[in-house]
Amino acid sequence: MISVITPVYNGKRFIEFCIKNVIDQKCPDMEHIIVDGGSTDGTVEIIQRYAERYDHIRWVSEKDKGQSDAMNKGIRLAEGNIIGILNADDYYEPSVLSRIESIFNRLNEPSFITGNCNIWDELNNLIIINKPRNLSLDDLMKGPKINPFPANPSAYFYHKSLHNIVGYYDTDDHYTMDLDFILRAVQAAHTYYIDEIW
């Protein structure tokens, strides 16, 4: 099963689109875990409304220590063996989750896979397509101008068991927590790059 984790705090502007995007994936073997940090802007009411209608949505709302803490809570709640992180203002291309499931069916554990990611500006103009082709630690340490790293967690997935080896997201890191995790993950996981926009 795929567990999609969405951390959110006062994300009323985005959360409904995010929830609908996961619903529209029509992936039968997945769950959407939404970890709200105690929103006060109406986010919780939107989550609750959808959770009452869709069994695959699980959620919690309570104060946390930031995004890393929220992601870690979601991962610990996850019942799936495949983890995806989808921020409230990000989205998946159609049928990505079913594609991920079919890929993971033939991978050894633990694996970390990434695809391409469209990077947009605030006016919905495509800035760049992030293509993190080389995932070895040596390649990633060359820096994004030479070898781009996965720029957004919506375009990578991994076995939950990887956290047993490399630990969780650093709760003291509020800005580069995903890069920190990736640098640890690629040293322990089977890594794969798929030339598809996810």
ABEGO torsion letter per residue (X at the ends): XBBBBBBBBGAAAAAAAAAAAAAAAGBABBBBBBBBAGBAAGAAAAAAAAAAABAABBBBBBBBAEAAAAAAAAAAABABABBBBBBAABBBBBGAAAAAAAAAAABBOBBBBBBBBBBBBAAGBBABBBBBABABAAAAAAEAAABBBBABAAABBBBAAAAAAAEBBBAABAAAAAAAAAAAAAAABBBBBBBBBX
